[in-house]
Amino acid sequence: MHKLGEVKSPEAVALISARLWKADIPHQVVTRAAEQDSFSEIWLVRESDAALAIEILNSPELDKKSTPTGVSPLVASLSYAKVTWFFLIVCLFVSILTAAGGNIELVALFTIVPLEIQGDRLYARSLAWVLDQGEYWRLFSPALIHFGGFHLVFNALWLWEFGRRIEQIDGKLRLLILVIGAGIAANLAQYFFSSPLFGGMSGVIYALLGYMVVIDKLSAKPKFLLPTGIVVFMLVWLALGFTQFTEWLGLGSIANAAHSVGLLSGVAIALLTKLLFRR
């Protein structure tokens, strides 16, 4: 990672980021809190891009129509976080379709095995039946289900925070591998250790967390720069899931198997990535 500079104005940061992405220069914006004010640091993933980045920022011939000074970081993210936005939109769509998990008949379209209500009983097919029927998409689709608004918002915020970092720095393919691979592993773990009625992107989120932490720990120059407070909070929340704390808060039970296996999946993908790149 190479530090390009520091900027105080949020609009200036958004403009610079948009110009860099237009030139296909991967970078990361890190916001820091100072004593009197906050500022943002712009870090380039490749030090070799430094000269071109400076030339682009100083060029008077920039197409200002494509990078207006009023562009927000949220709008700018549409150019570099397409995969993250895709999963956010799909999760929102599924949540609206299933009435935030309230319509069990529609929820059953996305559960790991088909569910059917007969009277006051809930019946489920076997995983073998799903594989025999070729409904392989069910291995991942439970990650798209969210039960309640808080569940959706909580997971969406972390998916946005973690997903765009990885997509921005390591690319869309790496993020897709993490989301799909960890999602399937977390869903299978939750299915075997719990009931077939579960959902949420939290297993994937813990995979993204584990991936970033391990990659930075094994790198001479950390590139994700995830704040320690976020890592501690997520690990504490993981531990609290094994207690009655979430039920005391009225949040119901937590998918502990999905969280744990998701985290381990992210760690495993990070180790495999470092091994492959080292070779």
Secondary structure by P-SEA (a helix, b strand, c coil): cccccccccaaaaaaaaaaaaaacccbbbbbbbcccccbbbbbbccccaaaaaaaaaacccccccccccccccccccccccaaaaaaaaaaaaaaaaacccccaaaaaacccbbbbbcccbbbbbcaaaaaaacccccccccccccccaaaaaaaaaaaaacaaaaaacccaaaaaaaaaaaaaaaaaaaaaacccccccaaaaaaaaaaaaaaaaaacccccccccaaaaaaaaaaaaaccccccccccccccaaaaaaaaaaaaaaaaaaaaaaaac
